[in-house]
Amino acid sequence: MAMTMTGEYQLPASQQTVWEKLNDPEILKACIPGCEVLEKTSDTAFSATATIKIGPVKARFKGNVTLSDLDPPNGYKISGQGEGGVAGFAKGGATVKLTPKDGGTLLSYEVEAQIGGKLAQLGQRLINGASKKIADDFFANFAGAVGGKSA
């Protein structure tokens, strides 16, 4: 099952500050819902473990995340894939763009994701709703992390 999500957030920080925080493993770990481990394995790669609950299915995903098309401080593409055992798999990517706006930074994103296995059997409405909530939670947490410190 494939899905696409888009969104944007106005952040009260400079484009450079937002860029730096988007590349900080500790900030990302704190912002990703259910993230237990996020370790930098190279300048453009991370290994991650996160527990995610979608409807009646709770799964612990282990996977890898890679950054590509880096264009500091304007954005990048983030791609990842994870295995959740019997729950199935998830893979996808997001294009993140940063644009100066109104004395801060407009963060816009476009996410494409695919899931398979037991999770895919839950139904598209449930999956889409849960996926949107996870994305919204991440960006709300990230906005809090960026706004929590002066730019």
C-alpha positions in Angstrom: 0.0 0.0 0.0 1.4 3.4 -1.0 0.6 6.8 0.3 1.6 10.4 -0.2 1.4 13.3 2.4 2.4 16.9 2.1 2.5 19.7 4.6 4.2 22.9 5.7 5.2 24.5 9.0 6.2 28.1 9.7 9.2 27.9 12.1 10.4 30.9 14.3 14.1 30.4 13.5 16.6 31.2 10.7 16.9 28.8 7.8 20.5 27.9 8.9 19.3 27.1 12.5 16.5 24.9 11.1 18.9 23.2 8.8 21.3 22.4 11.6 18.5 21.0 13.8 17.3 18.8 10.9 20.7 17.3 10.8 21.1 16.8 14.6 20.5 13.1 15.6 19.6 14.0 19.2 16.9 16.5 18.1 15.5 14.1 15.5 15.4 11.3 18.0 13.5 13.4 20.4 11.0 14.5 17.7 10.3 11.1 16.0 7.3 9.5 17.7 8.2 6.2 19.3 11.9 6.5 18.5 14.1 4.5 20.8 17.5 4.7 19.0 18.8 7.0 16.3 22.5 6.6 15.7 24.6 8.4 13.1 26.5 5.8 11.0 28.0 8.3 8.6 27.6 11.9 7.5 24.5 11.0 5.6 23.2 7.8 7.2 21.5 6.7 10.5 20.3 3.5 12.0 17.0 3.7 13.9 14.6 1.7 16.1 11.1 3.0 16.8 7.9 1.4 18.2 4.8 2.5 16.4 1.2 1.6 17.0 -1.3 1.8 14.2 -4.8 0.7 15.2 -4.5 -2.7 16.9 -1.0 -3.4 15.6 2.0 -2.3 17.6 5.4 -3.0 16.0 9.0 -2.3 16.7 10.7 -1.3 13.5 14.5 -1.4 12.9 15.9 0.2 9.9 18.2 2.6 8.1 17.8 6.2 7.1 19.8 8.0 4.4 20.0 11.6 3.5 20.6 12.5 -0.2 20.2 15.5 -2.6 21.7 17.7 0.2 21.4 21.4 -0.6 22.4 23.2 2.6 20.5 25.1 4.0 17.7 24.7 1.5 16.7 21.1 2.1 17.3 17.4 1.3 15.7 14.1 0.6 15.4 11.6 3.5 14.8 8.0 2.7 14.4 5.0 5.0 13.2 1.5 5.3 12.4 -0.6 8.3 11.3 -4.1 9.2 8.7 -4.7 11.9 8.7 -8.5 12.0 5.3 -10.0 11.7 3.7 -6.6 11.4 5.4 -6.1 8.1 7.7 -3.4 6.6 7.7 0.3 5.9 9.8 2.2 3.5 9.6 5.7 2.0 11.1 9.1 1.7 10.5 12.7 2.2 11.6 15.8 0.3 12.1 18.6 2.8 12.5 22.2 1.6 13.4 25.2 3.8 12.5 28.7 2.6 13.1 32.0 4.4 9.6 33.6 5.2 8.2 36.2 7.5 11.4 36.5 9.6 11.6 32.7 10.1 11.7 29.6 7.9 8.9 27.8 6.0 9.5 24.1 6.2 7.6 22.2 3.5 7.6 18.4 3.0 6.3 15.8 0.6 6.3 12.2 1.9 5.9 9.0 -0.1 5.6 5.8 1.9 4.9 2.1 1.3 3.9 -0.5 3.8 3.4 -4.2 3.5 2.5 -7.2 5.6 0.0 -7.2 8.5 0.0 -3.4 8.6 -1.2 -3.2 5.0 -4.3 -5.3 5.9 -5.6 -2.7 8.4 -7.2 -0.6 5.7 -6.2 2.5 3.9 -8.2 5.0 6.0 -6.7 3.8 9.2 -3.2 3.7 7.8 -3.5 7.2 6.2 -4.9 8.7 9.4 -2.2 7.1 11.6 0.6 8.1 9.1 -0.6 11.7 9.0 -0.7 11.8 12.8 2.9 10.5 13.0 4.1 13.1 10.5 2.1 15.9 12.2 3.5 14.8 15.6 7.1 14.8 14.3 6.8 18.2 12.8 4.9 19.6 15.8 7.7 18.2 18.0 10.3 19.6 15.7 8.7 23.1 15.6 8.8 23.0 19.4 12.5 22.1 19.4 13.3 24.9 17.0 11.1 27.5 18.7 12.4 26.5 22.1 15.7 28.2 21.5 16.2 31.7 20.1 17.4 31.8 16.5 
